[in-house]
Amino acid sequence: MKKLLFATLLAFSLHGAIPEATRTEIDNLTKAKGTYTASEDVYRVAFPRIDVKVNVDGRPLHPFLGVTSWAAFTPASDGALMVMGDLVLFEDEVNAAMSAALDAGLEVTALHNHFFHDSPRVMFMHIGGHGPASKLASGVRAALDAVQAIRKTLPQPASQFPGPAIPPTDSIDATALDSIFGMKGQTNSGMYKLAIGRDATMHGKTVNNQMGVNTWAAFAGSMDAATVDGDFAMTVSELQGVLKVLRRADINIVAIHNHMTHEQPQYVFLHYWGKGNATALAKSLRSALDAQNLRHVQNFEPTKNIVFVCEHGAAKSVIAATYFSQLAAARGLTVRAISRGTSPDPEIGTSTRNGLIADGFPAPAMKPTLLSPEEARSALHLITLAAPLPASFSGIPTIEWNDKLNVSSNYPQARDVIRAHVEGLINTLAAKHPH
């Protein structure tokens, strides 16, 4: 008993016990009643999946046998909390839950199966995070709410991905995709495949592309209605950035795991599946590659972004990025554009969305995103649209388009002024980079 008491006191002195008020906050935010393990100073909440019946090997599987989501909280050394957890998800819930977790500031660290012969198929998504209880617990709840929203509209899991019907005959334009990726891919009967090797050292030997240490993408279908599947090879520090880019582009993540052990550096592999316009899918994958900053990979040079910034990232910058992408492509420029905000709104403005649709563009799929210092520093041009940057961005060169435009009250006028600016910028870029 004395040894147990000493161990408990030692744990408290090293980590600091989770206060009762914090446990109550976690309960309230996650809508669960947790349990506290004093010897580990861990507060854990659990969510049994009882809404959909699961069979494994022809036998009903009780939640007690491993079909229960959970999240565990413990103090970090800096006084904040850490969370680790595992969410039990059906196939049509995975990506909605992942996006909700990422948008709430959590990390997604693995995605895999635990069973064979399960019906419906069950996937397990591991999450992590660091920060205040309010942030972490709210993130867990956001992922669970995304799951509940799906099951509310569709009681049984879906059996296929959403998206267009894919034609049986493959006719992918390899030249168009080569231009986007900046590398030459392989072709086979109208299909297209690209592979980018990465270096690792195992057992004193350098391994690369042909040993499977690679990022690859394979396209099938037509340019208007294509599928793409593939794998990203990432260092641990690259995983979250790639996940966010792919999910913002609505590309489905289907697995996150390791392929090797004892390699240096350590690689994590992310498998994905996308459906839609082949050009749009390729550009999204290119953005994810750029997020990795693979300057050391032979024959691959990350693109430089034109970064348009407005206050809410939901109107002016979206119009500028949309028109820039269209006009730059027409001039043969490979420079890409992104929109960002200094204080992003939750979604694209209604006037902007409706206006771009009326102009013949697809409905904007991106969410307003906070401008990061890395994006600002690496931009080919950082362009602000009546949105002064915070003091932390001082010293970074900007181009200012400070027209006082109100998109919500007069979209056509605002669009015309922004488009004129964009056309001038493209003329300048085309003169400097004729190819």
C-alpha positions as CSV (number, residue, x, y, z in Angstrom):
1,M,0.0,0.0,0.0
2,K,2.8,2.4,0.8
3,K,4.5,1.7,-2.5
4,L,1.2,2.3,-4.4
5,L,0.7,5.6,-2.5
6,F,4.3,6.7,-3.2
7,A,3.8,5.9,-6.9
8,T,0.6,7.9,-7.0
9,L,2.2,10.9,-5.3
10,L,5.2,10.7,-7.6
11,A,2.9,10.7,-10.7
12,F,1.1,13.8,-9.4
13,S,4.4,15.6,-8.6
14,L,5.8,14.9,-12.1
15,H,2.7,15.7,-14.1
16,G,0.2,17.6,-12.0
17,A,-3.2,16.0,-11.4
18,I,-6.1,17.0,-13.8
19,P,-8.3,19.2,-11.7
20,E,-12.0,18.3,-11.1
21,A,-13.0,21.4,-12.9
22,T,-11.1,20.4,-16.0
23,R,-12.6,16.9,-15.9
24,T,-16.1,18.4,-15.7
25,E,-15.2,20.7,-18.7
26,I,-14.2,17.7,-20.7
27,D,-17.4,15.9,-19.8
28,N,-19.5,18.9,-20.8
29,L,-17.7,19.4,-24.1
30,T,-17.5,15.8,-25.2
31,K,-21.0,15.0,-23.9
32,A,-19.7,12.0,-22.0
33,K,-18.9,11.0,-18.5
34,G,-15.3,10.1,-18.2
35,T,-13.2,8.1,-15.7
36,Y,-10.1,9.2,-14.0
37,T,-7.0,6.9,-13.4
38,A,-5.1,8.6,-10.6
39,S,-2.0,6.4,-10.9
40,E,-1.5,7.7,-14.5
41,D,-3.2,11.1,-14.1
42,V,-5.4,10.3,-17.2
43,Y,-9.0,11.3,-17.7
44,R,-10.6,9.1,-20.4
45,V,-14.0,9.4,-22.1
46,A,-15.5,6.6,-24.2
47,F,-18.2,6.3,-26.9
48,P,-19.5,2.8,-27.7
49,R,-20.7,2.3,-31.2
50,I,-24.2,1.0,-30.6
51,D,-25.9,2.8,-33.5
52,V,-24.8,0.3,-36.2
53,K,-24.6,-3.4,-35.6
54,V,-21.2,-5.0,-36.6
55,N,-20.5,-8.6,-37.4
56,V,-17.0,-10.1,-37.6
57,D,-16.6,-13.6,-38.9
58,G,-20.3,-14.0,-39.0
59,R,-20.8,-13.2,-35.3
60,P,-22.2,-10.0,-33.7
61,L,-19.4,-7.9,-32.2
62,H,-20.3,-6.2,-28.9
63,P,-18.8,-2.7,-28.3
64,F,-17.0,-4.2,-25.3
65,L,-14.9,-6.3,-27.7
66,G,-13.3,-3.3,-29.5
67,V,-16.0,-1.2,-31.1
68,T,-15.7,1.8,-28.8
69,S,-14.3,5.2,-29.6
70,W,-12.2,6.8,-26.9
71,A,-10.1,9.9,-26.0
72,A,-7.7,10.1,-23.1
73,F,-6.4,13.4,-21.6
74,T,-3.3,13.9,-19.5
75,P,-1.2,16.9,-18.5
76,A,1.8,17.8,-20.6
77,S,5.1,19.1,-19.2
78,D,4.2,22.7,-20.1
79,G,0.9,22.8,-18.2
80,A,-1.3,22.2,-21.2
81,L,-3.1,18.9,-21.9
82,M,-2.3,16.1,-24.3
83,V,-5.0,14.0,-25.9
84,M,-4.7,10.6,-27.6
85,G,-7.6,8.7,-28.9
86,D,-9.0,6.1,-31.4
87,L,-12.3,6.7,-33.2
88,V,-14.3,3.8,-34.5
89,L,-15.6,4.8,-37.9
90,F,-17.4,3.3,-40.9
91,E,-16.1,3.9,-44.3
92,D,-18.4,6.8,-45.2
93,E,-17.6,8.5,-41.9
94,V,-13.8,8.5,-42.0
95,N,-13.2,11.6,-44.1
96,A,-15.9,13.8,-42.6
97,A,-14.6,12.9,-39.1
98,M,-11.0,13.5,-40.2
99,S,-11.8,17.0,-41.7
100,A,-13.7,17.9,-38.5
101,A,-10.8,16.9,-36.3
102,L,-8.2,18.7,-38.4
103,D,-10.3,21.8,-38.7
104,A,-10.6,21.8,-34.9
105,G,-6.8,21.7,-34.4
106,L,-6.4,18.0,-33.7
107,E,-3.9,15.8,-35.4
108,V,-4.7,12.6,-37.2
109,T,-1.9,10.1,-36.7
110,A,-3.1,6.7,-38.2
111,L,-6.0,5.1,-40.1
112,H,-6.3,1.4,-40.4
113,N,-8.5,-1.7,-39.9
114,H,-8.6,-4.0,-36.8
115,F,-10.5,-6.9,-38.3
116,F,-11.0,-9.1,-41.3
117,H,-14.5,-10.3,-42.5
118,D,-16.2,-7.4,-40.7
119,S,-19.6,-6.2,-41.9
120,P,-19.9,-3.3,-42.3
121,R,-16.2,-2.6,-42.6
122,V,-14.9,-0.8,-39.5
123,M,-11.9,1.6,-39.6
124,F,-10.0,3.1,-36.7
125,M,-8.7,6.6,-36.8
126,H,-6.1,7.6,-34.2
127,I,-6.0,11.3,-33.1
128,G,-3.8,13.4,-31.0
129,G,-3.3,17.0,-29.8
130,H,-1.8,19.4,-27.4
131,G,-3.4,22.5,-25.8
132,P,-6.2,23.6,-23.5
133,A,-9.0,21.3,-22.5
134,S,-11.5,23.4,-24.3
135,K,-9.7,23.0,-27.7
136,L,-9.0,19.3,-27.4
137,A,-12.4,18.2,-26.0
138,S,-14.2,20.4,-28.5
139,G,-12.2,18.8,-31.3
140,V,-13.1,15.3,-30.2
141,R,-16.8,16.3,-30.1
142,A,-16.6,17.9,-33.5
143,A,-15.4,14.6,-35.0
144,L,-18.1,12.7,-33.3
145,D,-20.8,15.2,-34.4
146,A,-19.6,14.8,-38.0
147,V,-20.2,11.0,-37.6
148,Q,-23.7,11.5,-36.1
149,A,-24.7,13.9,-38.9
150,I,-23.9,11.2,-41.5
151,R,-25.7,8.4,-39.6
152,K,-28.7,10.7,-39.1
153,T,-29.2,11.0,-42.9
154,L,-28.0,7.5,-43.8
155,P,-28.6,4.9,-41.1
156,Q,-26.5,2.2,-42.8
157,P,-23.0,2.9,-44.1
158,A,-22.7,3.7,-47.8
159,S,-21.2,1.2,-50.2
160,Q,-19.3,3.6,-52.6
161,F,-17.7,7.0,-52.8
162,P,-19.7,10.0,-53.9
163,G,-18.8,11.6,-57.2
164,P,-19.4,11.3,-61.0
165,A,-19.8,8.0,-62.8
166,I,-16.5,7.0,-64.3
167,P,-16.5,5.9,-68.0
168,P,-15.4,2.4,-68.7
169,T,-12.8,3.5,-71.3
170,D,-9.7,5.4,-70.1
171,S,-8.7,8.5,-71.9
172,I,-6.4,10.5,-69.5
173,D,-4.5,13.4,-71.2
174,A,-0.9,12.6,-70.1
175,T,0.5,15.9,-71.4
176,A,-1.9,18.0,-69.3
177,L,-1.0,16.1,-66.1
178,D,2.7,16.2,-66.9
179,S,2.4,20.0,-67.1
180,I,0.7,20.2,-63.7
181,F,3.2,17.9,-61.9
182,G,6.2,19.3,-63.7
183,M,7.4,15.7,-64.4
184,K,6.7,13.1,-67.0
185,G,4.5,10.2,-66.0
186,Q,3.9,6.7,-67.4
187,T,0.9,5.8,-69.6
188,N,-0.9,2.6,-70.2
189,S,-4.1,2.2,-72.3
190,G,-5.4,5.7,-71.5
191,M,-4.3,5.5,-67.8
192,Y,-1.6,7.7,-66.2
193,K,0.8,7.1,-63.4
194,L,3.5,9.2,-61.7
195,A,5.9,8.1,-59.0
196,I,8.3,10.3,-57.0
197,G,11.0,8.4,-55.0
198,R,12.4,9.5,-51.6
199,D,15.6,8.5,-50.0
200,A,15.8,6.4,-46.9
201,T,18.6,4.4,-45.2
202,M,17.9,0.9,-44.0
203,H,20.6,-1.5,-42.7
204,G,23.3,0.7,-44.1
205,K,21.8,0.8,-47.6
206,T,20.1,3.7,-49.4
207,V,16.7,2.8,-50.7
208,N,14.4,4.8,-53.0
209,N,11.7,4.6,-55.6
210,Q,12.0,0.9,-56.7
211,M,12.1,-0.3,-53.2
212,G,8.8,1.3,-52.5
213,V,9.8,4.5,-50.8
214,N,7.8,6.8,-53.0
215,T,4.8,9.0,-53.5
216,W,2.6,7.9,-56.5
217,A,-0.6,8.8,-58.2
218,A,-2.6,6.7,-60.8
219,F,-5.4,8.2,-62.9
220,A,-8.1,6.4,-64.8
221,G,-11.4,7.4,-66.6
222,S,-11.7,10.6,-68.5
223,M,-10.4,14.1,-68.0
224,D,-14.0,15.2,-67.0
225,A,-14.7,12.2,-64.7
226,A,-11.6,10.5,-63.3
227,T,-10.5,8.5,-60.4
228,V,-7.1,8.8,-58.8
229,D,-5.5,6.5,-56.2
230,G,-2.1,6.5,-54.7
231,D,0.2,6.9,-51.8
232,F,2.1,9.7,-50.1
233,A,5.5,8.9,-48.5
234,M,5.9,11.5,-45.8
235,T,8.2,12.2,-42.9
236,V,6.3,12.5,-39.6
237,S,6.5,16.3,-39.7
238,E,4.9,16.4,-43.1
239,L,1.8,14.3,-42.4
240,Q,-0.6,16.9,-41.0
241,G,0.1,19.4,-43.8
242,V,-0.5,16.9,-46.5
243,L,-3.7,15.6,-44.8
244,K,-5.1,19.2,-44.6
245,V,-4.4,19.9,-48.3
246,L,-6.0,16.7,-49.5
247,R,-9.1,16.9,-47.3
248,R,-9.7,20.6,-48.3
249,A,-9.7,19.3,-51.9
250,D,-12.2,16.6,-50.9
251,I,-9.8,13.7,-51.7
252,N,-10.6,10.7,-49.5
253,I,-8.0,9.3,-47.1
254,V,-8.3,5.5,-46.9
255,A,-5.2,4.5,-44.8
256,I,-2.4,6.0,-42.8
257,H,0.3,3.6,-41.6
258,N,4.0,2.7,-41.9
259,H,5.5,0.4,-44.5
260,M,8.9,-0.3,-43.0
261,T,10.7,-0.3,-39.7
262,H,14.2,0.9,-38.8
263,E,14.4,3.3,-41.8
264,Q,16.0,6.7,-41.4
265,P,14.3,9.1,-41.6
266,Q,11.0,7.5,-40.5
267,Y,8.3,7.6,-43.2
268,V,4.5,7.5,-42.8
269,F,2.4,6.4,-45.8
270,L,-1.0,7.8,-46.7
271,H,-3.3,6.1,-49.2
272,Y,-6.0,8.1,-50.9
273,W,-8.8,7.9,-53.4
274,G,-10.3,10.8,-55.4
275,K,-13.1,11.2,-57.9
276,G,-13.8,14.2,-60.2
277,N,-12.2,16.3,-62.9
278,A,-8.7,15.0,-63.6
279,T,-7.1,18.4,-63.8
280,A,-8.6,19.5,-60.5
281,L,-7.5,16.3,-58.8
282,A,-3.9,16.7,-60.2
283,K,-3.7,20.3,-59.0
284,S,-4.8,19.2,-55.5
285,L,-2.2,16.5,-55.4
286,R,0.4,19.0,-56.7
287,S,-0.6,21.3,-53.8
288,A,0.0,18.4,-51.4
289,L,3.4,17.8,-52.9
290,D,4.2,21.5,-52.6
291,A,3.2,21.3,-48.9
292,Q,6.1,18.8,-48.4
293,N,8.6,21.2,-49.9
294,L,10.5,18.4,-51.7
295,R,13.3,20.6,-53.0
296,H,15.8,17.8,-52.6
297,V,13.9,15.3,-54.8
298,Q,15.4,15.0,-58.3
299,N,13.5,16.6,-61.1
300,F,10.9,18.0,-58.7
301,E,10.7,21.7,-58.0
302,P,7.8,23.0,-55.8
303,T,5.6,25.7,-57.4
304,K,5.6,29.2,-56.1
305,N,2.2,30.4,-55.1
306,I,0.6,33.7,-55.7
307,V,-1.1,34.2,-52.3
308,F,-4.2,36.5,-52.3
309,V,-5.2,37.7,-48.8
310,C,-8.3,39.4,-47.6
311,E,-9.6,39.8,-44.1
312,H,-12.1,36.9,-44.0
313,G,-10.6,34.8,-46.8
314,A,-14.1,34.4,-48.1
315,A,-14.7,36.9,-50.8
316,K,-12.1,39.2,-52.5
317,S,-9.2,36.7,-52.2
318,V,-11.4,33.9,-53.5
319,I,-12.4,35.9,-56.5
320,A,-8.8,36.9,-57.2
321,A,-7.5,33.3,-56.9
322,T,-10.3,31.9,-59.0
323,Y,-9.8,34.3,-61.9
324,F,-6.1,34.1,-61.7
325,S,-6.2,30.3,-62.0
326,Q,-8.4,30.6,-65.1
327,L,-6.5,33.3,-66.8
328,A,-3.0,32.0,-66.0
329,A,-3.9,28.6,-67.4
330,A,-5.1,30.3,-70.6
331,R,-1.7,32.0,-70.9
332,G,0.2,28.7,-70.2
333,L,1.5,29.9,-66.8
334,T,2.2,27.1,-64.3
335,V,2.1,29.5,-61.3
336,R,-0.8,28.7,-59.0
337,A,-2.9,30.9,-56.7
338,I,-4.4,30.4,-53.3
339,S,-6.7,32.5,-51.2
340,R,-6.1,33.2,-47.5
341,G,-7.6,35.3,-44.7
342,T,-6.1,37.2,-41.7
343,S,-9.3,36.4,-39.7
344,P,-11.0,33.6,-41.8
345,D,-14.8,33.2,-41.8
346,P,-16.2,29.7,-41.4
347,E,-17.2,29.5,-45.1
348,I,-17.1,31.2,-48.5
349,G,-19.4,34.3,-48.7
350,T,-22.8,33.6,-50.3
351,S,-22.5,36.5,-52.8
352,T,-19.0,35.3,-53.8
353,R,-20.2,31.7,-54.2
354,N,-23.3,32.6,-56.2
355,G,-21.4,35.1,-58.3
356,L,-18.6,32.7,-59.3
357,I,-21.2,30.1,-60.2
358,A,-23.0,32.6,-62.3
359,D,-19.7,33.4,-64.0
360,G,-19.4,29.8,-65.0
361,F,-17.0,28.5,-62.3
362,P,-17.7,25.4,-60.2
363,A,-18.9,26.2,-56.7
364,P,-15.8,27.1,-54.5
365,A,-15.0,23.9,-52.5
366,M,-12.3,25.4,-50.3
367,K,-12.8,26.7,-46.8
368,P,-11.4,30.1,-45.8
369,T,-8.0,29.4,-44.4
370,L,-5.7,31.4,-42.1
371,L,-2.6,32.8,-43.7
372,S,0.5,31.1,-42.3
373,P,3.9,32.7,-42.0
374,E,5.4,29.9,-44.1
375,E,3.0,30.6,-47.0
376,A,3.7,34.3,-46.8
377,R,7.5,34.0,-46.8
378,S,7.6,31.4,-49.6
379,A,5.0,33.2,-51.9
380,L,6.1,34.4,-55.3
381,H,3.8,37.4,-54.7
382,L,1.8,38.1,-51.5
383,I,-1.1,40.3,-52.5
384,T,-3.4,41.9,-49.9
385,L,-6.9,43.1,-50.8
386,A,-7.7,45.8,-48.2
387,A,-6.4,43.6,-45.5
388,P,-3.4,44.8,-43.5
389,L,-1.2,42.0,-42.3
390,P,-0.6,41.4,-38.6
391,A,2.5,42.8,-37.1
392,S,4.1,39.4,-37.0
393,F,4.3,39.5,-40.8
394,S,6.3,42.7,-40.9
395,G,9.2,42.7,-43.3
396,I,7.5,40.3,-45.8
397,P,7.1,42.1,-49.2
398,T,3.5,42.6,-50.3
399,I,1.5,44.0,-53.2
400,E,-1.5,46.0,-52.0
401,W,-4.8,46.2,-53.9
402,N,-6.6,48.5,-51.5
403,D,-9.8,49.2,-53.5
404,K,-12.7,49.6,-51.0
405,L,-15.0,47.0,-52.5
406,N,-18.1,45.5,-51.0
407,V,-18.6,42.1,-52.6
408,S,-21.8,41.3,-50.8
409,S,-23.6,44.4,-52.0
410,N,-22.1,44.6,-55.6
411,Y,-20.4,41.5,-56.7
412,P,-20.2,42.5,-60.5
413,Q,-18.4,45.7,-59.7
414,A,-16.0,44.1,-57.2
415,R,-15.3,41.3,-59.6
416,D,-14.5,43.6,-62.5
417,V,-12.0,45.6,-60.4
418,I,-10.3,42.5,-59.1
419,R,-10.2,40.9,-62.5
420,A,-8.5,44.0,-63.9
421,H,-5.8,43.7,-61.2
422,V,-5.4,40.0,-62.0
423,E,-5.0,40.6,-65.7
424,G,-2.3,43.2,-65.0
425,L,-0.5,40.8,-62.8
426,I,-0.7,38.0,-65.3
427,N,0.7,40.3,-68.1
428,T,3.6,41.1,-65.8
429,L,4.3,37.4,-65.0
430,A,3.9,36.3,-68.7
431,A,6.5,38.9,-69.7
432,K,9.0,37.7,-67.0
433,H,8.3,34.0,-67.5
434,P,7.3,33.5,-71.1
435,H,7.4,29.7,-70.8
